[in-house]
Amino acid sequence: MKDLTIALENRPGAMADMGDALGRAGVSVEGGGAFVVDGRAVAHFLFENATAACDALETAGIRVLQERDVLALRLNQAQPGQLGKISRRMAEAGVNIEVMYSDHDHRLILVVDDIAAARVVSEAWTSRQI
């Protein structure tokens, strides 16, 4: 799975255009979100087939700014404080969480500045959760 950073126009219909382009190509979004900050729209979406997603978006004239690996973690949602705990462990390992959202399978998706270090934290976290 890959996270794509997508530049969207800040106007009505921009998300529809993106969704239509992906739909025509048979590409499903697995999770993500879109945000407007200081008048600029940017989206982060998760794709099983990032190559097909990039091709579909670029064909439609929608700019893909970046493609990145992600971490997918399952938190114990019945236990308060899980987000703080995993975020603290990442911080202690020197990992900066740059993007965070949930996928359609209720997993926490993290885009980080040091994927190798984050994977070490994730593996330790997962082994303690079982």
DSSP file (Angstrom, degrees, kcal/mol; ACC not computed):
  #  RESIDUE AA STRUCTURE BP1 BP2  ACC     N-H-->O    O-->H-N    N-H-->O    O-->H-N    TCO  KAPPA ALPHA  PHI   PSI    X-CA   Y-CA   Z-CA
    1    1 A M              0   0    0      0, 0.0    69,-0.7     0, 0.0     2,-0.4   0.000 360.0 360.0 360.0 144.2    0.0    0.0    0.0
    2    2 A K  E     -AB  47  69A   0     45,-2.2    45,-2.6    67,-0.2     2,-0.5  -0.964 360.0-134.1-132.0 146.8    1.1    3.5   -0.8
    3    3 A D  E     -AB  46  68A   0     65,-3.1    65,-2.7    -2,-0.4     2,-0.5  -0.873  20.9-157.9 -96.1 131.4    0.1    7.0    0.2
    4    4 A L  E     -AB  45  67A   0     41,-2.8    41,-1.8    -2,-0.5     2,-0.6  -0.942   8.9-146.2-109.0 131.4   -0.2    9.5   -2.6
    5    5 A T  E     -AB  44  66A   0     61,-2.7    60,-2.9    -2,-0.5    61,-1.2  -0.873  25.7-168.8 -91.7 121.9   -0.1   13.2   -2.0
    6    6 A I  E     -AB  43  64A   0     37,-2.9    37,-2.7    -2,-0.6     2,-0.6  -0.951  18.7-139.9-122.7 128.0   -2.4   14.8   -4.5
    7    7 A A  E     -A   42   0A   0     56,-2.4    56,-0.5    -2,-0.5     2,-0.3  -0.756  27.3-174.1 -84.2 123.9   -2.8   18.5   -5.3
    8    8 A L  E     -A   41   0A   0     33,-1.7    33,-0.7    -2,-0.6     2,-0.2  -0.872  28.6-110.3-115.8 151.6   -6.4   19.4   -5.8
    9    9 A E        -     0   0    0     -2,-0.3     2,-1.7    31,-0.1     5,-0.1  -0.582  30.6-122.4 -73.3 143.4   -7.9   22.6   -6.9
   10   10 A N  S    S+     0   0    0     -2,-0.2    -1,-0.1    29,-0.2    26,-0.0  -0.602  76.2  99.3 -88.5  77.2   -9.8   24.4   -4.1
   11   11 A R  S >  S-     0   0    0     -2,-1.7     3,-1.7     0, 0.0     4,-0.3  -0.984  83.6 -78.8-155.8 156.7  -13.1   24.5   -5.9
   12   12 A P  T 3  S+     0   0    0      0, 0.0    -2,-0.0     0, 0.0    -3,-0.0  -0.391 115.3  24.7 -59.1 134.5  -16.4   22.7   -6.0
   13   13 A G  T 3> S+     0   0    0     -2,-0.1     4,-2.6    -4,-0.0     5,-0.2   0.264  84.8 110.7  96.4 -11.3  -16.1   19.5   -8.0
   14   14 A A  H <> S+     0   0    0     -3,-1.7     4,-2.0     1,-0.2     5,-0.1   0.918  83.5  45.2 -63.1 -42.0  -12.4   18.9   -7.6
   15   15 A M  H  > S+     0   0    0     -4,-0.3     4,-2.9     2,-0.2    -1,-0.2   0.886 111.9  53.0 -67.8 -37.7  -12.9   15.9   -5.4
   16   16 A A  H  > S+     0   0    0      2,-0.2     4,-2.8     1,-0.2    -2,-0.2   0.908 107.6  51.3 -62.9 -41.4  -15.6   14.6   -7.8
   17   17 A D  H  X S+     0   0    0     -4,-2.6     4,-2.2     2,-0.2    -1,-0.2   0.917 111.7  47.3 -60.9 -43.3  -13.2   14.9  -10.7
   18   18 A M  H  X S+     0   0    0     -4,-2.0     4,-2.3     2,-0.2    -2,-0.2   0.947 113.7  47.2 -62.9 -48.9  -10.6   12.9   -8.8
   19   19 A G  H  X S+     0   0    0     -4,-2.9     4,-2.5     1,-0.2    -2,-0.2   0.882 111.6  50.8 -61.4 -39.8  -13.1   10.2   -7.9
   20   20 A D  H  X S+     0   0    0     -4,-2.8     4,-2.7     2,-0.2    -1,-0.2   0.916 109.3  50.7 -64.0 -43.1  -14.4   10.0  -11.4
   21   21 A A  H  X S+     0   0    0     -4,-2.2     4,-1.2     1,-0.2    -2,-0.2   0.913 113.5  44.9 -62.0 -43.3  -10.9    9.6  -12.8
   22   22 A L  H  <>S+     0   0    0     -4,-2.3     5,-2.7     2,-0.2     4,-0.4   0.907 112.8  51.6 -67.0 -41.3  -10.1    6.8  -10.4
   23   23 A G  H ><5S+     0   0    0     -4,-2.5     3,-1.4     1,-0.2    -2,-0.2   0.910 105.9  53.5 -62.5 -43.4  -13.4    5.1  -11.0
   24   24 A R  H 3<5S+     0   0    0     -4,-2.7    -1,-0.2     1,-0.3    -2,-0.2   0.845 111.4  47.7 -60.0 -32.3  -13.0    5.1  -14.7
   25   25 A A  T 3<5S-     0   0    0     -4,-1.2    -1,-0.3    -5,-0.2    -2,-0.2   0.480 114.8-117.3 -87.4  -2.8   -9.6    3.4  -14.2
   26   26 A G  T < 5 +     0   0    0     -3,-1.4     2,-0.5    -4,-0.4    -3,-0.2   0.788  64.7 146.6  73.2  27.1  -11.1    0.8  -11.8
   27   27 A V      < -     0   0    0     -5,-2.7     2,-0.3    -6,-0.1    -1,-0.2  -0.855  35.0-151.4-103.1 128.2   -8.9    2.1   -8.9
   28   28 A S        -     0   0    0     -2,-0.5    20,-0.5    -3,-0.1     2,-0.4  -0.762  12.2-130.4 -98.4 143.0  -10.3    2.0   -5.4
   29   29 A V        -     0   0    0     -2,-0.3    18,-0.2     1,-0.1     3,-0.1  -0.783  15.5-166.9 -86.3 131.6   -9.3    4.3   -2.6
   30   30 A E        -     0   0    0     16,-3.2    74,-2.6    -2,-0.4    75,-0.3   0.548  61.7 -42.7 -98.3 -10.1   -8.4    2.4    0.6
   31   31 A G  E    S+CD  46 103A   0     15,-0.6    15,-2.6    72,-0.3    -1,-0.4  -0.914  76.7 106.4 165.1 173.7   -8.4    5.3    3.0
   32   32 A G  E     -C   45   0A   0     70,-1.1     2,-0.3    -2,-0.3    13,-0.2  -0.855  39.3-120.2 133.2-164.7   -7.3    8.9    3.4
   33   33 A G  E     -C   44   0A   0     11,-2.6    11,-3.0    -2,-0.3     2,-0.3  -0.980   8.6-127.9-170.6 169.4   -8.5   12.4    3.5
   34   34 A A  E     -C   43   0A   0     -2,-0.3     2,-0.3     9,-0.2     9,-0.2  -0.976  23.0-174.0-134.2 147.3   -8.4   15.9    1.9
   35   35 A F  E     -C   42   0A   0      7,-2.8     7,-2.5    -2,-0.3     2,-0.5  -0.976  20.2-145.2-142.6 149.2   -7.7   19.2    3.5
   36   36 A V  E     +C   41   0A   0     -2,-0.3     2,-0.4     5,-0.2     5,-0.2  -0.984  24.4 173.2-115.6 121.9   -7.7   22.9    2.7
   37   37 A V  E >  S-C   40   0A   0      3,-2.5     3,-2.1    -2,-0.5    -2,-0.0  -0.997  71.3 -11.6-130.3 126.8   -5.1   24.9    4.5
   38   38 A D  T 3  S-     0   0    0     -2,-0.4    -1,-0.1     1,-0.3     3,-0.1   0.853 130.3 -54.0  51.6  38.2   -4.4   28.6    3.7
   39   39 A G  T 3  S+     0   0    0      1,-0.2     2,-0.5    -3,-0.0    -1,-0.3   0.440 114.5 114.2  81.8  -0.2   -6.5   28.2    0.6
   40   40 A R  E <   - C   0  37A   0     -3,-2.1    -3,-2.5   -31,-0.1     2,-0.5  -0.891  54.8-146.8-108.6 134.0   -4.6   25.2   -0.8
   41   41 A A  E     +AC   8  36A   0    -33,-0.7   -33,-1.7    -2,-0.5     2,-0.4  -0.832  22.5 168.1-101.4 132.1   -6.2   21.8   -1.2
   42   42 A V  E     -AC   7  35A   0     -7,-2.5    -7,-2.8    -2,-0.5     2,-0.4  -0.996  13.8-159.7-140.5 144.0   -4.1   18.7   -0.7
   43   43 A A  E     -AC   6  34A   0    -37,-2.7   -37,-2.9    -2,-0.4     2,-0.5  -0.926   8.5-160.3-123.6 148.8   -5.2   15.1   -0.4
   44   44 A H  E     +AC   5  33A   0    -11,-3.0   -11,-2.6    -2,-0.4     2,-0.4  -0.982  23.1 172.6-124.9 117.0   -3.6   12.0    1.0
   45   45 A F  E     -AC   4  32A   0    -41,-1.8   -41,-2.8    -2,-0.5     2,-0.4  -0.951  26.9-130.7-129.3 150.1   -5.1    8.8   -0.1
   46   46 A L  E     -AC   3  31A   0    -15,-2.6   -16,-3.2    -2,-0.4   -15,-0.6  -0.811  26.3-176.2-101.3 132.7   -4.1    5.2    0.3
   47   47 A F  E     -A    2   0A   0    -45,-2.6   -45,-2.2    -2,-0.4     3,-0.4  -0.988  31.1-154.9-133.7 139.4   -3.9    2.8   -2.7
   48   48 A E  S    S+     0   0    0    -20,-0.5     2,-0.6    -2,-0.4     3,-0.1   0.879 104.4  35.5 -70.4 -40.9   -3.2   -0.8   -3.2
   49   49 A N     >  +     0   0    0    -21,-0.3     4,-1.9     1,-0.2    -1,-0.3  -0.774  69.6 170.7-117.1  85.1   -2.1   -0.1   -6.8
   50   50 A A  H  > S+     0   0    0     -2,-0.6     4,-2.9    -3,-0.4     5,-0.2   0.829  75.8  58.7 -65.7 -32.9   -0.4    3.3   -6.6
   51   51 A T  H  > S+     0   0    0      2,-0.2     4,-2.5     1,-0.2    -1,-0.2   0.938 108.2  44.5 -62.5 -47.0    0.9    3.1  -10.2
   52   52 A A  H  > S+     0   0    0      2,-0.2     4,-2.4     1,-0.2    -1,-0.2   0.887 114.0  51.2 -64.4 -38.2   -2.6    2.7  -11.6
   53   53 A A  H  X S+     0   0    0     -4,-1.9     4,-2.6     2,-0.2     5,-0.2   0.936 110.8  47.8 -64.4 -46.4   -3.8    5.5   -9.4
   54   54 A C  H  X S+     0   0    0     -4,-2.9     4,-3.0     1,-0.2     5,-0.3   0.934 112.4  49.5 -59.1 -47.3   -1.0    7.8  -10.5
   55   55 A D  H  X S+     0   0    0     -4,-2.5     4,-2.2     1,-0.2    -1,-0.2   0.920 112.4  47.4 -58.9 -45.4   -1.7    7.0  -14.2
   56   56 A A  H  X S+     0   0    0     -4,-2.4     4,-1.3     2,-0.2    -1,-0.2   0.916 115.3  45.0 -64.0 -43.8   -5.4    7.7  -13.8
   57   57 A L  H  <>S+     0   0    0     -4,-2.6     5,-2.9     1,-0.2     3,-0.3   0.934 113.9  47.8 -67.6 -46.2   -4.9   11.0  -12.0
   58   58 A E  H ><5S+     0   0    0     -4,-3.0     3,-1.3     1,-0.2    -1,-0.2   0.864 108.2  55.6 -65.5 -35.1   -2.2   12.3  -14.3
   59   59 A T  H 3<5S+     0   0    0     -4,-2.2    -1,-0.2    -5,-0.3    -2,-0.2   0.851 108.0  50.1 -61.9 -33.8   -4.3   11.4  -17.3
   60   60 A A  T 3<5S-     0   0    0     -4,-1.3    -1,-0.3    -3,-0.3    -2,-0.2   0.405 123.5-106.7 -85.2   2.4   -7.1   13.5  -15.8
   61   61 A G  T < 5S+     0   0    0     -3,-1.3     2,-0.5     1,-0.3    -3,-0.2   0.705  75.4 137.9  80.8  19.6   -4.7   16.4  -15.3
   62   62 A I      < -     0   0    0     -5,-2.9     2,-0.3    -6,-0.2    -1,-0.3  -0.885  51.9-127.2-102.7 124.7   -4.5   16.0  -11.5
   63   63 A R        -     0   0    0     -2,-0.5   -56,-2.4   -56,-0.5     2,-0.6  -0.539  12.2-156.2 -79.4 128.5   -1.0   16.3  -10.1
   64   64 A V  E     -B    6   0A   0     -2,-0.3   -58,-0.2   -58,-0.2     3,-0.1  -0.917  10.4-174.4 -97.3 119.1    0.4   13.6   -7.8
   65   65 A L  E     -     0   0A   0    -60,-2.9     2,-0.3    -2,-0.6   -59,-0.2   0.806  60.5  -2.7 -86.6 -31.8    3.0   15.3   -5.7
   66   66 A Q  E     -B    5   0A   0    -61,-1.2   -61,-2.7     2,-0.0     2,-0.4  -0.991  48.5-150.9-161.8 149.2    4.5   12.3   -3.9
   67   67 A E  E     +B    4   0A   0     -2,-0.3     2,-0.3   -63,-0.2   -63,-0.2  -0.997  30.0 172.7-123.9 127.1    4.2    8.5   -3.5
   68   68 A R  E     -B    3   0A   0    -65,-2.7   -65,-3.1    -2,-0.4     2,-0.1  -0.970  33.6-110.6-139.6 151.1    5.3    7.1   -0.1
   69   69 A D  E     -B    2   0A   0     -2,-0.3    43,-0.3   -67,-0.2     2,-0.3  -0.371  38.0-154.5 -68.7 156.2    5.3    3.9    1.8
   70   70 A V        -     0   0    0    -69,-0.7     2,-0.4    41,-0.1    41,-0.2  -0.867  14.4-130.0-129.4 163.3    3.0    3.7    4.9
   71   71 A L  E     -E  110   0B   0     39,-2.2    39,-2.4    -2,-0.3     2,-0.5  -0.947  18.9-158.1-107.6 137.7    2.8    1.9    8.2
   72   72 A A  E     +E  109   0B   0     -2,-0.4     2,-0.4    37,-0.2    37,-0.2  -0.972  17.0 177.3-118.7 118.2   -0.6    0.3    9.0
   73   73 A L  E     -E  108   0B   0     35,-2.8    35,-3.3    -2,-0.5     2,-0.6  -0.908  25.4-139.7-121.8 146.3   -1.2   -0.3   12.7
   74   74 A R        -     0   0    0     -2,-0.4     2,-0.3    33,-0.2    33,-0.1  -0.928  22.4-159.9-104.8 120.6   -4.1   -1.7   14.5
   75   75 A L        -     0   0    0     -2,-0.6     2,-1.3    31,-0.4     3,-0.1  -0.659  28.2-112.2 -94.3 154.4   -4.8    0.1   17.8
   76   76 A N    >   -     0   0    0     -2,-0.3     3,-1.9     1,-0.2     6,-0.2  -0.729  34.5-170.8 -82.7  94.2   -6.8   -1.3   20.7
   77   77 A Q  T 3  S+     0   0    0     -2,-1.3    -1,-0.2     1,-0.3     4,-0.1   0.671  78.4  63.7 -67.6 -17.0   -9.7    1.1   20.2
   78   78 A A  T 3  S+     0   0    0      1,-0.1    -1,-0.3    -3,-0.1    -2,-0.1   0.612  93.3  73.3 -79.2 -12.0  -11.3    0.0   23.5
   79   79 A Q  S X  S-     0   0    0     -3,-1.9     3,-1.0     0, 0.0    -3,-0.1  -0.901  82.8-134.8-108.6 112.5   -8.3    1.3   25.4
   80   80 A P  T 3  S+     0   0    0      0, 0.0    -2,-0.1     0, 0.0    -3,-0.0  -0.278  84.8  37.1 -60.3 146.8   -8.0    5.1   25.8
   81   81 A G  T 3> S+     0   0    0     -4,-0.1     4,-2.3     3,-0.0     5,-0.2   0.438  71.1 124.8  95.4   0.6   -4.6    6.6   25.1
   82   82 A Q  H <> S+     0   0    0     -3,-1.0     4,-2.6    -6,-0.2     5,-0.3   0.910  74.3  50.6 -61.4 -43.6   -3.5    4.3   22.3
   83   83 A L  H  > S+     0   0    0      1,-0.2     4,-2.3     2,-0.2    -1,-0.2   0.921 111.7  48.2 -61.5 -43.7   -2.8    7.1   19.9
   84   84 A G  H  > S+     0   0    0      2,-0.2     4,-2.4     1,-0.2    -1,-0.2   0.898 111.7  50.3 -62.2 -40.8   -0.7    8.9   22.5
   85   85 A K  H  X S+     0   0    0     -4,-2.3     4,-2.2     2,-0.2    -2,-0.2   0.939 114.0  41.8 -66.4 -47.8    1.3    5.8   23.3
   86   86 A I  H  X S+     0   0    0     -4,-2.6     4,-2.2     1,-0.2    -1,-0.2   0.897 115.5  51.2 -69.3 -37.0    2.2    4.9   19.7
   87   87 A S  H  X S+     0   0    0     -4,-2.3     4,-2.5    -5,-0.3    -1,-0.2   0.903 109.8  50.3 -64.0 -40.3    2.9    8.5   18.9
   88   88 A R  H  X S+     0   0    0     -4,-2.4     4,-2.8     2,-0.2    -2,-0.2   0.910 109.3  51.0 -64.4 -42.3    5.2    8.8   21.9
   89   89 A R  H  X S+     0   0    0     -4,-2.2     4,-1.2     2,-0.2    -1,-0.2   0.905 110.9  48.9 -63.0 -39.9    7.1    5.6   20.9
   90   90 A M  H  <>S+     0   0    0     -4,-2.2     5,-2.8     2,-0.2     3,-0.4   0.938 111.9  48.9 -62.8 -45.8    7.6    7.0   17.5
   91   91 A A  H ><5S+     0   0    0     -4,-2.5     3,-1.9     1,-0.2    -2,-0.2   0.907 107.8  53.8 -61.1 -42.8    8.8   10.3   18.9
   92   92 A E  H 3<5S+     0   0    0     -4,-2.8    -1,-0.2     1,-0.3    -2,-0.2   0.783 107.4  52.2 -63.7 -26.4   11.2    8.5   21.2
   93   93 A A  T 3<5S-     0   0    0     -4,-1.2    -1,-0.3    -3,-0.4    -2,-0.2   0.395 122.4-108.9 -87.6   2.0   12.7    6.7   18.2
   94   94 A G  T < 5S+     0   0    0     -3,-1.9     2,-0.5     1,-0.3    -3,-0.2   0.677  71.5 144.3  80.2  17.4   13.2   10.1   16.4
   95   95 A V      < -     0   0    0     -5,-2.8     2,-0.6    -6,-0.2    -1,-0.3  -0.789  39.1-150.9 -95.8 128.1   10.4    9.4   14.0
   96   96 A N        -     0   0    0     -2,-0.5    17,-1.8    -3,-0.1     2,-0.7  -0.868  10.0-141.0 -97.5 124.2    8.2   12.3   12.9
   97   97 A I  E     +F  112   0B   0     -2,-0.6    15,-0.2    15,-0.2     3,-0.1  -0.761  25.6 173.5 -83.6 116.2    4.6   11.5   11.9
   98   98 A E  E     +     0   0B   0     13,-2.5     2,-0.3    -2,-0.7    14,-0.2   0.781  65.3  16.8 -95.7 -32.1    3.9   13.6    8.9
   99   99 A V  E     -F  111   0B   0     12,-1.8    12,-2.7     2,-0.0     2,-0.4  -0.998  63.7-179.4-143.7 140.0    0.5   12.3    7.9
  100  100 A M  E     +F  110   0B   0     -2,-0.3     2,-0.3    10,-0.2    10,-0.2  -0.994  17.3 134.2-142.9 134.4   -2.0   10.2    9.8
  101  101 A Y  E     -F  109   0B   0      8,-1.9     8,-3.7    -2,-0.4     2,-0.3  -0.941  45.4-101.0-160.1 178.6   -5.4    8.8    8.8
  102  102 A S  E     -F  108   0B   0     -2,-0.3   -70,-1.1     6,-0.2     6,-0.2  -0.822  26.0-139.9-109.3 150.1   -7.5    5.6    9.0
  103  103 A D  B >   -D   31   0A   0      4,-1.9     3,-1.5    -2,-0.3   -72,-0.3  -0.418  37.9 -93.1 -96.9-178.3   -8.1    3.1    6.3
  104  104 A H  T 3  S+     0   0    0    -74,-2.6   -73,-0.1     1,-0.3    -1,-0.0   0.564 124.3  60.3 -73.8  -7.2  -11.3    1.3    5.5
  105  105 A D  T 3  S-     0   0    0    -75,-0.3    -1,-0.3     2,-0.1   -74,-0.1   0.137 119.1-107.4-103.7  17.2  -10.2   -1.6    7.7
  106  106 A H  S <  S+     0   0    0     -3,-1.5   -31,-0.4     1,-0.2     2,-0.3   0.781  73.3 140.6  63.1  31.0  -10.0    0.6   10.8
  107  107 A R        -     0   0    0    -33,-0.1    -4,-1.9    -4,-0.0     2,-0.5  -0.771  57.7-114.7 -99.2 150.7   -6.2    0.6   10.8
  108  108 A L  E     -EF  73 102B   0    -35,-3.3   -35,-2.8    -2,-0.3     2,-0.5  -0.733  29.7-154.6 -81.0 125.7   -4.1    3.6   11.7
  109  109 A I  E     -EF  72 101B   0     -8,-3.7    -8,-1.9    -2,-0.5     2,-0.4  -0.913  11.6-170.6-106.2 126.1   -2.1    4.7    8.6
  110  110 A L  E     -EF  71 100B   0    -39,-2.4   -39,-2.2    -2,-0.5     2,-0.5  -0.961  15.7-165.5-120.4 132.8    1.1    6.6    9.2
  111  111 A V  E     + F   0  99B   0    -12,-2.7   -13,-2.5    -2,-0.4   -12,-1.8  -0.983  28.8 179.1-110.4 122.3    3.3    8.4    6.7
  112  112 A V  E     - F   0  97B   0     -2,-0.5     3,-0.3   -43,-0.3   -15,-0.2  -0.744  42.2-121.5-127.4 167.2    6.6    9.2    8.5
  113  113 A D  S    S+     0   0    0    -17,-1.8     2,-0.3     1,-0.3   -16,-0.1   0.651 108.2  36.0 -83.5 -15.2   10.0   10.7    7.8
  114  114 A D     >  +     0   0    0    -18,-0.3     4,-2.3     1,-0.1    -1,-0.3  -0.746  64.1 177.5-139.7  87.9   11.9    7.6    8.7
  115  115 A I  H  > S+     0   0    0     -2,-0.3     4,-2.1    -3,-0.3     5,-0.1   0.838  80.0  55.2 -64.3 -34.9   10.1    4.4    7.5
  116  116 A A  H  > S+     0   0    0      2,-0.2     4,-1.4     1,-0.2    -1,-0.2   0.947 111.9  42.2 -65.3 -47.7   12.8    2.0    8.7
  117  117 A A  H  > S+     0   0    0      1,-0.2     4,-1.9     2,-0.2    -2,-0.2   0.887 113.6  53.6 -65.4 -38.4   12.9    3.3   12.2
  118  118 A A  H  X S+     0   0    0     -4,-2.3     4,-2.8     1,-0.2    -1,-0.2   0.861 103.8  55.8 -65.6 -35.2    9.1    3.5   12.3
  119  119 A R  H  X S+     0   0    0     -4,-2.1     4,-2.7     2,-0.2    -1,-0.2   0.876 104.9  52.8 -65.0 -36.4    8.9   -0.2   11.2
  120  120 A V  H  X S+     0   0    0     -4,-1.4     4,-2.0     2,-0.2    -2,-0.2   0.940 112.3  44.8 -62.4 -46.7   11.0   -1.2   14.2
  121  121 A V  H  X S+     0   0    0     -4,-1.9     4,-2.6     1,-0.2    -2,-0.2   0.924 113.4  51.1 -61.9 -44.6    8.6    0.7   16.5
  122  122 A S  H  X S+     0   0    0     -4,-2.8     4,-2.8     1,-0.2    -2,-0.2   0.901 109.0  50.0 -61.4 -43.5    5.6   -0.8   14.7
  123  123 A E  H  X S+     0   0    0     -4,-2.7     4,-2.1     2,-0.2    -1,-0.2   0.908 112.7  46.7 -63.4 -42.2    6.9   -4.4   15.0
  124  124 A A  H  X S+     0   0    0     -4,-2.0     4,-1.4     2,-0.2    -2,-0.2   0.907 113.4  49.9 -64.8 -41.5    7.6   -3.9   18.8
  125  125 A W  H  X S+     0   0    0     -4,-2.6     4,-1.3     1,-0.2     3,-0.3   0.933 111.3  48.3 -61.5 -47.9    4.1   -2.4   19.2
  126  126 A T  H  X S+     0   0    0     -4,-2.8     4,-1.0     1,-0.2     3,-0.3   0.880 108.4  53.2 -63.7 -40.1    2.4   -5.2   17.4
  127  127 A S  H  < S+     0   0    0     -4,-2.1    -1,-0.2     1,-0.2    -2,-0.2   0.816 110.5  48.3 -67.6 -28.5    4.2   -7.9   19.3
  128  128 A R  H  < S+     0   0    0     -4,-1.4    -1,-0.2    -3,-0.3    -2,-0.2   0.729 107.1  56.6 -80.2 -23.0    3.1   -6.3   22.6
  129  129 A Q  H  <        0   0    0     -4,-1.3    -2,-0.2    -3,-0.3    -1,-0.2   0.677 360.0 360.0 -82.4 -18.4   -0.5   -6.0   21.4
  130  130 A I     <        0   0    0     -4,-1.0    -1,-0.2    -3,-0.1    -2,-0.1   0.477 360.0 360.0 -80.3 360.0   -1.0   -9.7   20.7
